Amino acid sequence: MTGARLLGLLAVLCAFVGTIQADAQATCQNALCKCSSGYTAVSGACKADIGTTCDATADCDTTTVTGTVCDTTMTSPVCKLVAGQACSTDAGCAEYSECTSSTCSCMTGYVEQTDKSCLPGVGTACSATLACDITANANAVCDNTNVCKIKSGQACTASTDCVSGAACSTNCACSTGYTVDGTPALCLGDVGTSCSSNADCDQVTDALVCDLTLTSPVCKKKIADCSTTTNCVANSECPTTTTCACSSTYTLDTGTQMCEGAIEATCDTNADCDAASNLVCDTSSSKCKKGITIACTADQCMTNAECSSCGTCQCSSGYTKRNSSSLFNPDVDDLLLDNQSLTAIPSTVTAIPSTVTAIPSTVTEVSSTVTVVPSTLTAV
């Protein structure tokens, strides 16, 4: 076989193999399979270099550069260097580490693990997908404020190290108004304790929810046991001294555990009304009503709207839709908008004179000498 024919055969074979191994990031160049940019040939396979995308550490070149891993903590994982490896830039180091003195090291607030990764220590931010370091402190936990803290009941040196709602004596202990939830030993709010979400309230021993319908949200009882109405969520009561129940004209939203109003129920905000029934709080009447374009029957629509012949709420004559819970009459005034009172636009405006003295069509030639204008002029 001539050299030319052999070279041609190799080219065809190379192209064929390159097509089959497209996933291996190889291309056919001058009749030879070569790794694409960002990849290195290792034992006949193309492995990802530092900074190249990967799915697992097996995709990375761990032979040429030891201590390389696929950093899956990143949104778009790439091959990086773990703590303790030689580096030239921060970009080459794994998440939560940096290049210090030519070596990848965990950033301040993070602790090196046995696998050379870096996890947040006490006082550093954490999340559901980023656990806290338990090598330096076995009692660390990601609390409901998404910060690594020391569990309730464990040894501490400062209250700032304890989980939210706890203080440090010798051990972290739940403060007044908070109850330990058992596992993972967080301190969660009792009835009446301020909150910003259900995660702040005791849902283990007392089945509480954060009543966000209140101006200053606090933990309240779900539709469950109670001793007084003040323990129950808004728009509910404790009629039997044992169980919270939604008040008349209100029904339970099983998702939020809040009591939401039906048509004509009293309300302060949209949260008081049954959203599943497309109700909003009509700020003019403080009643739950149907919003604009929502299917209706007589008297179900908000103020300055009516149930049209099409069976939907429409703005009354002279009014225009501002949003789902308020109307605007451009000819009269500005009505309440989302519970914020706006200054009414005056219904009358001083009339502009209908006639104006005509400007002369001709002007006498201005002389070269102009008499000085008096400092005071007689009013026209």
Secondary structure, DSSP 8 states (H G I E B T S, - for coil): --HHHHHHHHHHHHHHHHHHTGGGTEEEETTEEEE-TTEEEETTEEEE-TTSB-SSGGGB-TTTSTTEEEETTSSS-EEEE-TTSB-SSGGGB-TTEEEETTEEEE-TTEEE-TTS-EEE-TTSB-BTTB----SS-TTEEE-TTSBEEE-TTSB-S-GGGB-TTEEESSBEEE-TTEEE-SSS--EEE-TT-B-SSGGGB--SSS-EEEETTSSS-EEEE-SSB-SSGGGB-TTEE-TTSSB-EE-TTEEEETTTTEEEE-TT-B-SSGGGB-GGGTEEEETTTTEEEE-TTSB--TT-B-TTEEE-TTSBEEE-TT-EEEETTEEEBTTTB---BTTB------S------S------S------SS-----SS----
